[in-house]
């Protein structure tokens, strides 16, 4: 006969009377009180108020935010002309102080150095070949005065030159006979814009 006060009896009582490895029944889940309706409404109102505040601040500082966006775009794509809200094009100066800009010339991407000292767009020999010109058939009879002296060049016509969202047709250019590290965007292309100015390291072109 089993002793009701023995160790086995105490073990059965402590385990709820279950044996042979059977687990005790799971505890019923603790019921949580549902949030009060006024608390939910207050939470939703706070969220909408925060969104309205963010939008109001963004609208108030839209000009400053636009400058930040332009700066970021200039850092990510340093040679791209950024179009502003009023349709102007902005190009940021590079660390060497010069302005470089990627353009689309007759379907080919050409990078130019903006040079207000050059009266005409000047193409390097490599860029001229990329645009389909046969250097052996060009007439290098035009004499050009440059900072390094007088050089010879061949006149060509750019059927389409696109800078940012602005494009011009029939832009005259010169292919420099001497090797050039980069093509030059001269005044005859810049004059196609209504105005252009340099201020605080930014070249602004207004169509």
Residue pairs with C-beta under 8 A, 6 or more apart in sequence:
2 8
2 9
3 9
12 19
15 24
16 24
18 24
58 65
66 84
66 85
70 82
70 84
70 90
71 92
73 80
73 82
74 80
74 82
74 90
74 92
78 92
78 94
78 100
79 100
79 101
79 102
79 111
80 101
80 102
80 164
81 89
81 90
81 91
81 101
81 102
81 163
81 164
81 205
82 89
82 90
82 91
82 164
83 89
83 90
83 164
83 165
84 90
87 165
87 206
87 207
88 204
88 205
88 206
88 207
89 163
89 164
89 165
89 166
89 204
89 205
89 206
89 207
90 202
90 203
90 204
90 205
91 99
91 100
91 101
91 114
91 202
91 203
91 205
92 99
92 201
92 202
92 203
93 99
93 201
93 202
93 203
94 100
98 113
98 114
99 113
99 114
99 198
99 203
100 111
100 112
100 113
100 114
100 182
101 111
101 112
101 114
101 163
101 185
102 109
102 110
102 111
102 112
103 109
103 110
103 111
103 112
103 161
103 162
103 163
103 185
104 110
104 160
104 161
104 162
104 167
105 127
105 131
105 158
105 160
105 161
105 162
106 131
106 132
106 158
106 159
106 160
107 160
108 130
108 131
110 123
110 127
110 130
110 131
110 183
111 182
111 183
112 121
112 182
112 183
112 184
112 185
113 182
113 183
113 184
113 185
114 184
114 185
114 190
114 203
115 122
115 184
115 185
115 186
116 187
116 190
117 147
118 184
118 185
118 186
118 187
119 186
119 187
119 188
120 144
120 172
120 173
120 174
120 186
120 187
120 188
121 158
121 161
121 171
121 172
121 173
121 174
121 183
121 184
121 185
121 186
121 188
121 189
122 144
122 153
122 173
122 174
122 175
122 176
122 180
122 183
122 184
122 186
123 131
123 156
123 173
123 174
123 175
123 176
123 183
124 175
124 176
124 179
124 180
124 181
124 182
124 183
125 135
125 175
125 176
125 177
125 179
125 180
127 183
128 135
128 138
128 156
128 175
129 135
131 156
131 158
133 156
133 175
135 175
138 154
138 156
138 175
139 154
139 155
140 152
140 153
140 154
140 175
140 177
141 152
141 154
142 152
142 153
142 154
142 155
142 174
143 150
143 151
143 152
143 153
144 150
144 151
144 152
144 153
144 174
144 176
151 176
151 177
151 178
152 177
153 174
153 175
153 176
153 177
154 174
154 175
154 177
155 172
155 173
155 174
155 175
156 172
156 173
156 174
156 175
157 170
157 171
157 172
157 173
158 170
158 171
158 172
158 173
159 169
159 170
160 167
160 168
160 169
161 167
161 168
161 171
161 189
162 168
163 205
166 193
166 205
166 207
168 189
168 192
171 188
171 189
171 192
172 188
190 196
190 205
193 205
193 206
193 207
194 206
194 207
195 205
195 206
196 203
196 204
196 205
196 206
197 203
197 204
198 204
